[in-house]
Amino acid sequence: MTKAAPNIGFVSLGCPKNLVDSERILTQMRAEGYVVSNSYEDADLVVVNTCGFIDAAVEESLQAIGEALDENGRVIVTGCLGAREETIRRSHPEVLAVTGAHAYEEVMTAVHAELPPPQHPYSNSLPPQGIKLTPRHYAYLKIAEGCNHSCSFCIIPQLRGGLVSRPIENVMQEAENLVNSGVRELLVVSQDTSAYGLDTKYRPGFWRGRPLQSRLTDLASALGELGIWVRMHYIYPYPSVDELIPLMAEGRVLPYLDIPLQHAHEGVLQAMQRPAASEKVLQRIAGWRDVCPDITLRSTFIVGFPGEGESEFDELLDFLREAQLDRVGCFTYSPVDGASANDLPGQVPEEVKQERMERFMQIQAQISQERLQAKVGAKMLVLVDEVLEDRVLARSSADAPEIDGSVIIQGGWELDPGDFVEVEITAASEHDLFATPADIQD
């Protein structure tokens, strides 16, 4: 009688970069013959891929580990929080093993020690793109690990290490495999996407018989040849970012730039150890819009950072009004264990942080609504995400999955996720657009 293949439960927490790590671990597990279980009860053990960036993420990760222990009892922990093993074992000393972020081999070694793989792996049955946790029509493409910056509020370099760029030929091969599997949109991610290749001195590789430098602009241009949407995330504001904008104007990559600015006041930015020239940022934004009028700009900001008084916050609000960004996320400053910002003077009371975030988001909500309202009457191409009985949820080039709004097509339509549809915008809300189909493309 053939012994059943061992079952492994899997919990993935955190950002898209962590999601890619989960996909790689799951792909290796499947290649070795393990079965991924959908429940704790059916699993022989559980792997929890954690996040550890801020206190709320640490708490969520510890709760997930505790739940897996309660429901199953045999748990291996990996991911960012794994770099702080003492934190995990203080709360859950019974976990079987702990590894750090993107430690694929260490995870598999821990799994092998507790649950040896079957004698007959099934790697031949794996699709070339591996196991994906996103819908079939879009996927995250991680181009590098780690980060070389020392932002005072962040401990990512401690958790994930320094910048390590993937060879460009490997990135392009993965991209081609994903496109061949039916992916219609690639979301390019890393901790610092614009630094791609800096650590390798932009080492050249070969793709389709021609040399390519491991540089973001070369990568973006090559990805633009694949005939799908390419969306750029986590772009640190290096001067080289300006080179991406012509590619967006030409339609090689989506006119969408996710660039975390964090603040606008020079003193606060210096305390954050971030670039500190907001007037130049405004000049660059104006220049980007001159080159590519349709560009969508997304950013994130932190309010209540140590040393931020009312005048510093007012300068941030002035920047917000002038920049007229399309998509904005705002977070109150949260101390992170091990971050140097914890020791800065001028800590801001929690109630002041919350009040500032509310004022910030009120202003941005009006800006976002006005910018969406200006699109009413326009025609645009959208990508279908979900088809329901009475409506279709889609996204335009301005909308990244999970974090931005939707284009809602009212009524029932014979469409499938992954279809491209030309629509006419009929109305707008604070976050979403409403549309009717103008044309359908297979």
N, C-alpha and C positions, 0 to 999 in steps of 0.2 A: 504494500500500500504506500502510495506517494505521500510524503509528509507535506502538509500545507505550508506555503511560504509564510515567513514571519510578517506580522502586521506592525506598522509603525504609525502612530498618530502624530500630527504635526500642527503646531500653532505658530503663525507668523504675525508679528507685531511690527509697528514702526513705519518708516518711510518707504518710498519706492525702491531705494537702494537696498534696503533690507529685504524687500520682496524679491528682488533679483537673487540675493543670496539664498533665500528659501527655495527659489526655483532650481538653483544649481544643486543644492543638497538633495532635493526631491528627485531630480534627474539622476543623480548618482545612485540614490537608493533604488530607484526603479531599474537602473542598469545592472545592479547587483542582485536583482531578484526579489527585493522587498516589496511588500504590498502596502500602499498608503491607506490607512483606515480613516473612515469618516467619523468615528466615535471613539471615546475613551475606552468604553467597555470592550470593544473588539480588538483593541491594540495591545501588543505585547510590551510596548513601551511608548513613551511620548517624547518628542523633541519640541522644545519651545525656543523659538528664535526671538530674542528680546530686543527692546529699545531701552536706551539709558540716557537720552539726551537731556531731559529736564526732569524735575522731581515727579511730575504727573506721569511721565512715561515710565519712570522707575517703579512707581506704585502700581501702574497697570501691569507691568511685567511681573512683579512679585505676586500680584493677585492671580495672574494666569498660571504661574508656576504652582502656586498653592492649589488652584482648582484642578490642575492636571494631577498633582499628587493625591488630592482627595479622591478623584474619580478613577485614577489608574494605579498610582503608587510608584511607578518606575519612570523617572523623568531625567532627560539629558537637557542641559541648558546651553544655548549658544547665543551669539549676537553681541550687541554693544554692551549690554549690562554684564555680559560674561567677563569683560575686562576688570570688573570689580567683584571678583569671586567672593571676597569676604562679606560683601553686602548680601549676596544671594544666600550664602551658607549661614549667615547670622539669622536670616528668616526661615530658611529651609535647608537645614543641615543634611537632610536625607536624600537630596538630589544625587543621582548616580555619577554625573560628571558635569564639568563646566568648561566651555571653550569661549574664546573671544569672537569678534566679528570676522566675517568672511574667512573662517577657519575650516574650510570644507573637509580637508583631510583629517583634522583633529576630530571633527564631528563623526566622520565615518569610523575612525579608530575607536571612539567611545561606543558607537553602536555595535561594532564587531565584538568588542569585549563583553557586551551584555547580551547580544543577540547575533550569533554567527550567521552569515549570509547563506542562502541555499546553495547547493552544489551546482545548480544549472541556472546562471543568470539569464536575463531576458533582454540584453542590450540590443539585440537585433530588432526587437519590436518597438524600440523607442523612436519617435520621430526625430529628424535631424535637429529641429529647434529645441528639443528637450521638453521637459514638463513646464507648462506656463500656468500661472495663477490668475492672469488677466483674461478677459474675454478674447475670443479668437481673433478679433479684428484689430486689436492694438496690443502693443507690448513695450516694456521698458528695456532700453539698451544701455547697460552700464559700461562706460568707457574707461573708468579709472576707479581706484580705491584710495581712501585716505585723503589727507589735506595737509598742506605745509603752512597754513596760516596759524596765527596765535591770537585769535579774537578773544578778548578777555572774558566774555560770557559763555564761551564754548569749550567743551572738552573732547570734541570729535577726534582731534589728533591723538589724544590719550587712548581713546576707545578703538579707533580704526587705523591708527598709524599715519605715517607720512604718505605723500602722493606716490602712487604706483600706477602708471598708465599702461593700459593694455596695448599690445602691438596692433597697429592699424589694420593689418591683414586679418587678424583674428576678429576684430570688431566688424569689419566688412563681411567676412564669411558668415558670422552670426546674423548680421542684418539680412543678408541674402536668404539664409535658411528661413528666417522669420517671414520674409515677404513671400517666399515660395509656399509657406504653410498657410497663407491667407491673411497675414497681417496687412492692414491698410494704413496704419499709423505707427511710427516709431517715436517713442519719447526718450530723448537722449538725456541720461542722468549721470551724475557722479557728485562727489562732495563739492568739487570746484571744477565745473565742466570747462571753463575757459582756460584752465591751467593744463589741459590735456597735452601730453608730450613734453612738458617742461622738464620733467625729471629724466627723460631719455634724450634730451637735447634734440627733440623732434626727429628721432631715428626714422629713416625711411623704411617702408615695407612695399610689397608688391600686391596689386589687385588688378585682376583682368589683364595681366601682362604689362602693367605700367607702374612706375614708382609713385608712391604717395608718401608725403611726410606725415608723421604722427603729430599733426597740428590741427586745431579745431576747425579752422577754415577749410583745410584740405579734406578733412573728414566730412564736414557738412556738405561740401560740394559733391563729393563722391556719393554720399547718401542720397543727395538730390537726383541722382541718375536712376534710382530704383523705382521711380514712378509711384511713390506713395507719399503720404504726409510725413514730414520730419519736424518734430517740435523740440525746441531747446529749453532745458531746465537748468536752474542753479548756476547762472552765469555770473561769476564774480566780475565786477566792472573794470577789468583791465582795458587799456587802450585798444588792444587787438579786437575787442568786441565790435568796434566800428566796422571791421572787415566783414562781419556777418551780414550787415544790413543790406549791401548790394545783392547778396545771394537771396535774401528775402524779397527784395524788389523784383528780382528776376523770376521768382516762383520756384527756386531750387529747394528752399526750405520754407516752412510756414512763417509768415510775418508775426512772430510771437516771441517775445523776449522775457524770460523769467529771471529777474535780476534783483537779488535781495540787497536793498540799500540800507536798511536798519534804522537810519536816522538822517537828519539834515543839518543839525547843529555841529559846527566844527569841533567844539570842545567835547561834546558827547561822543562823536565819532572817534576822536583821539583816545578817549577813555576806553572805548570799545576796541581800540586798535584796528580800526577800519579806515578806508580812504576818506579823507576829510575835506572835500572841496565841492560842496553842494551846488555852488554857482556853476562850476564846470559840468556837473551832472545835468543841470538844466540846459546848458548850452548843447551838450551831447544829445539830450532828448530832442531838442529842436532840430538838430542836425539829422538824427535818425528819421524824424518825421518828414523832413525835406526829401530825403532819399527814398523813403518807403512810407507814403502817407497812410497806408492801411495797417501799419504795425500796431500790434496789441502789446502793451507794456504791463507786466505783472511785477509786483514787488511785495516785500514784507518789511515791517517796521517793529521796533521794540519801544514801548513807552514806559516811563518810570524807571529808566536806567539810573544807577547811582550818579548823583550830580545834576540830574535833569530838574531844573527849576521851571517856574512858569514862563520865563523869557525863552529858555531853550525849547520848551514845548511849543510855545507860540511860533517860534521859527520853523519848527517841524510842520505845523498846520499851514503856515504861509507857503512852505515848499509844496505841500500837498495840493493846495489850491492852484499854484502856478504850474506844477508838473502835469496835472490832469491825467493821472495814471488810470488805466482801464480797470485793472484788477489789483486789489490790495488786501493783504492780510495784516492784522495787527495783534501783537502779543504784549502782555504786561511782562516786565522783567521778572524772571524767576531765578533765584540763586541755584546754581548747579554745584554739587559737591565736587571740589577740585578745581573750580574755575577761579581765576585771579580776581575777577570782578567782585567776588564776595568780600574782599578786603578794602574795596574802594570807599572813600568817605561819601557822605551825602545820600545814604540809603533813603529811598522814597517810601512813605507809608503805603500799605496795601490799598486803603480806601482811596488814596490819591491816584494810584496807578489805575484802578478801575474807573474812576471818574474821567481820567484823561483818555483811556481807551474808548469810552463811550462817546466823548466829544470828537475824537479822531474819526471813529466809524460813522458818526452822523454826517460829518463833512464828506467823507469818502462815499457814503451811500448816495448822496445827492449827485456827486460827480459821476459815479458809475451809472446811475439812472439816466442822467442827461446824455452821457455818451452812448448808452444803449438806445435811448429814444431817437437819437440822430440817425440810427440805422433803419428806422421804420420806412418802408417803401423801397428799400434796397433789395437786390437779388444777390444771393450768395450760395456757395456750395457747402453742404453740411454732410457729416458722416453719421449714419444711424447707429445708435447705441442699443436701444431697446424698443421693441414694438409691443404696444399694449392694445387692448380692444378699442379704446376710444382716443388714443393719441400715440404719437411716436416721439421718443426722446432722442434728439440728435445733438451734435456739436458743430460749431463753425471753427474756422481757423483760430478764433479768439478764445476758444474754450478747451482747456485741458481737462481730462477726466478726473473726477473726484474733487477737484478744488475750485473749478469755475462753474459758470451757469450752463444752461441747456438752451437749445432751440427746440421749442415744443410745437409739433405739427398736430393740430387738432384733427380728430376723426380717425377712422380705421383705414389703413392703407396696406396694399400688398407689398410690403417691404421686409427686408431682413437686416439684422445687425451687420454692419460692414458695408452696406450700400451707400453710395454717394448720391445725393439728391440735390438738385437746384431748387431753392425755395425763394419765396418773396416774403419779406418780413412785414407783418401786419400790425404788431403791437409789441410793447416792451414793458417789463416790470423792473424792479430794482436789480434783479440778478439774471433774469431769463428773457429770451426773445420768443415771440409767437409767430408762426409762419404757415403758409400754404404751399404745397408743391408746385414748382414751375416745370420741372423736368426730372426724370429718373435716369440714372446711369448705372449700368451693370458693373 
